[in-house]
Amino acid sequence: MSNITKKVGVIVGSLRKESFSGKVASELIRLAPASLVAEKIEIGDLTIFNQDLDDENRTPQAWITFREKLKEFDAFLFVTPEYNRSVPPVLKNAIDVGSRPYGQSVWNAKPGAVISVSPGRLSGFGANHHLRQSLVFLNVPTMQQPEGYIGEVDKAIDANGNFDERTITFLEGFMKAFAVWVDTNSAK
């Protein structure tokens, strides 16, 4: 691996203050190897994407700020719950805002990874795979292994917000693999 530190944007698909996705994202940031500097990116203030706003030079300031912020990152880590077997609308909206104007996608060719979480046993499988479909189209080389599914996440976190050892071990391994993925797939 190279000795160059890579900046990773962490995008959480839930706006809920006590969301499991947010807690997992914070733990991933804490466990990031020294070769990665990870930072959460806020997506809650993005208005619903409407291409007319860009086309008519009425681009919301929040979109402009978001797009400029994303340009600073070398890679992206998406942590999402599942809503109705898909990604939450706030996450899909952030992806759409970042992908426009056409030909200026801030996601293009930047490596990524997906972790889905759920209190259910299916671990957000549908959301994980729907998100991967969008990332393929956006030319985000997405880490294949290890796959990131955390089912029954509510049982993996104690009342003080601490994760059980099994989950910590998985998240550590995931972040080590992601560091290699980012190094291998980043523009040199």
C-alpha positions as CSV (number, residue, x, y, z in Angstrom):
1,M,0.0,0.0,0.0
2,S,1.1,3.6,-0.6
3,N,2.0,5.9,2.2
4,I,-0.4,8.6,1.0
5,T,-3.4,9.2,3.3
6,K,-6.7,9.1,1.5
7,K,-9.7,11.2,2.5
8,V,-13.0,9.2,2.8
9,G,-16.4,10.8,2.8
10,V,-18.9,8.8,5.0
11,I,-22.5,9.2,3.9
12,V,-25.2,8.0,6.3
13,G,-28.6,7.2,4.8
14,S,-30.5,8.1,7.9
15,L,-31.3,11.4,9.5
16,R,-32.5,10.1,12.8
17,K,-30.4,11.3,15.7
18,E,-30.0,7.9,17.2
19,S,-29.9,5.9,14.0
20,F,-28.1,2.6,13.9
21,S,-26.5,3.6,10.6
22,G,-25.1,6.8,12.2
23,K,-23.7,4.7,15.1
24,V,-22.1,2.2,12.7
25,A,-20.7,5.1,10.7
26,S,-19.1,6.7,13.8
27,E,-17.6,3.3,14.7
28,L,-16.2,2.9,11.2
29,I,-14.6,6.3,11.4
30,R,-13.1,5.4,14.7
31,L,-11.7,2.2,13.4
32,A,-10.3,3.6,10.1
33,P,-6.6,2.6,9.5
34,A,-4.0,5.3,9.5
35,S,-4.1,5.4,5.7
36,L,-7.6,6.7,5.8
37,V,-9.0,9.9,7.2
38,A,-12.8,9.5,7.3
39,E,-15.4,12.3,7.8
40,K,-19.2,12.3,7.9
41,I,-20.9,14.3,5.2
42,E,-24.2,15.9,6.0
43,I,-27.0,15.3,3.5
44,G,-30.1,16.4,5.4
45,D,-30.2,20.0,4.1
46,L,-30.3,19.0,0.4
47,T,-33.6,19.9,-1.2
48,I,-35.1,17.3,-3.5
49,F,-33.3,17.2,-6.8
50,N,-34.9,19.0,-9.7
51,Q,-32.8,19.4,-12.8
52,D,-34.6,22.6,-13.8
53,L,-32.9,24.4,-10.9
54,D,-29.5,23.6,-12.4
55,D,-30.7,24.3,-16.0
56,E,-32.2,27.6,-15.1
57,N,-29.1,28.8,-13.0
58,R,-31.2,28.6,-9.8
59,T,-29.0,25.9,-8.2
60,P,-29.6,25.8,-4.4
61,Q,-26.6,26.9,-2.3
62,A,-26.8,23.6,-0.4
63,W,-26.3,21.7,-3.7
64,I,-23.3,23.8,-4.6
65,T,-21.7,23.4,-1.2
66,F,-22.4,19.7,-1.2
67,R,-20.8,19.2,-4.6
68,E,-17.8,21.2,-3.7
69,K,-17.3,19.4,-0.5
70,L,-17.5,16.0,-2.2
71,K,-14.7,17.0,-4.6
72,E,-12.3,17.0,-1.6
73,F,-12.7,13.3,-1.0
74,D,-10.7,10.4,-2.6
75,A,-13.3,7.7,-1.7
76,F,-16.8,7.2,-0.3
77,L,-18.3,4.9,2.3
78,F,-22.0,4.6,2.3
79,V,-23.8,3.4,5.5
80,T,-27.5,2.9,5.1
81,P,-30.6,1.4,6.6
82,E,-33.2,-0.2,4.4
83,Y,-36.6,1.5,3.7
84,N,-39.1,-0.7,1.9
85,R,-36.4,-3.0,0.4
86,S,-34.5,0.0,-1.0
87,V,-32.4,3.0,0.0
88,P,-33.9,5.9,2.0
89,P,-35.0,8.8,-0.2
90,V,-32.5,11.2,1.5
91,L,-29.6,9.0,0.4
92,K,-30.9,8.6,-3.2
93,N,-31.4,12.4,-3.4
94,A,-27.8,13.0,-2.2
95,I,-26.5,10.6,-4.9
96,D,-28.6,12.4,-7.5
97,V,-27.5,15.9,-6.5
98,G,-23.8,14.8,-6.6
99,S,-24.2,13.2,-10.0
100,R,-25.3,16.4,-11.7
101,P,-25.0,18.6,-13.8
102,Y,-24.6,15.9,-16.4
103,G,-21.0,15.1,-17.1
104,Q,-19.8,16.7,-13.8
105,S,-20.5,13.9,-11.3
106,V,-18.4,14.2,-8.2
107,W,-18.7,10.4,-7.7
108,N,-17.0,9.5,-10.9
109,A,-14.1,7.0,-10.6
110,K,-13.8,7.4,-6.8
111,P,-13.7,4.0,-5.0
112,G,-16.5,3.2,-2.6
113,A,-18.0,0.6,-0.2
114,V,-21.5,0.0,1.2
115,I,-22.6,-1.2,4.6
116,S,-26.3,-1.8,5.2
117,V,-27.7,-2.2,8.7
118,S,-31.0,-3.3,10.1
119,P,-32.6,-4.5,13.3
120,G,-34.0,-7.3,11.1
121,R,-32.2,-10.4,10.1
122,L,-32.0,-9.6,6.4
123,S,-29.5,-6.8,7.3
124,G,-30.6,-4.3,4.7
125,F,-29.8,-6.6,1.8
126,G,-32.2,-4.9,-0.6
127,A,-30.9,-1.4,0.2
128,N,-27.3,-2.6,-0.2
129,H,-27.9,-4.0,-3.7
130,H,-30.1,-1.1,-4.9
131,L,-27.3,1.3,-3.9
132,R,-24.7,-0.8,-5.6
133,Q,-26.7,-0.5,-8.9
134,S,-26.6,3.2,-8.7
135,L,-22.9,3.2,-7.9
136,V,-22.1,1.0,-11.0
137,F,-23.9,3.6,-13.2
138,L,-22.0,6.4,-11.5
139,N,-18.6,4.7,-12.1
140,V,-17.8,4.2,-8.4
141,P,-15.6,1.1,-8.2
142,T,-17.4,-0.6,-5.2
143,M,-15.7,-3.0,-2.9
144,Q,-17.0,-6.5,-3.4
145,Q,-15.5,-8.3,-0.4
146,P,-16.1,-8.4,2.5
147,E,-19.7,-7.6,1.9
148,G,-21.1,-5.2,4.5
149,Y,-24.3,-6.4,6.1
150,I,-25.2,-6.0,9.8
151,G,-28.4,-7.6,10.7
152,E,-29.9,-7.4,14.2
153,V,-27.8,-4.3,14.7
154,D,-29.9,-3.3,17.8
155,K,-28.5,-6.4,19.5
156,A,-24.9,-5.5,18.6
157,I,-25.0,-2.2,20.6
158,D,-25.4,-2.0,24.3
159,A,-27.3,0.7,26.3
160,N,-24.1,2.8,26.4
161,G,-23.6,2.7,22.6
162,N,-20.8,0.2,22.7
163,F,-20.6,-2.5,20.0
164,D,-20.1,-6.1,20.8
165,E,-16.7,-7.7,20.1
166,R,-18.0,-9.7,17.1
167,T,-19.2,-6.6,15.4
168,I,-16.0,-4.6,16.2
169,T,-13.9,-7.4,14.7
170,F,-16.0,-7.4,11.5
171,L,-15.9,-3.6,11.2
172,E,-12.1,-3.6,11.8
173,G,-11.6,-6.1,9.0
174,F,-14.0,-4.3,6.7
175,M,-12.1,-1.0,7.2
176,K,-8.7,-2.7,6.6
177,A,-10.0,-4.2,3.4
178,F,-11.5,-0.9,2.4
179,A,-8.1,0.8,2.9
180,V,-6.6,-1.7,0.4
181,W,-9.5,-1.2,-2.0
182,V,-9.1,2.6,-1.9
183,D,-5.4,2.4,-2.4
184,T,-5.8,0.0,-5.3
185,N,-8.6,1.9,-7.0
186,S,-7.7,5.5,-6.5
187,A,-6.3,7.7,-9.3
188,K,-2.6,7.7,-8.9
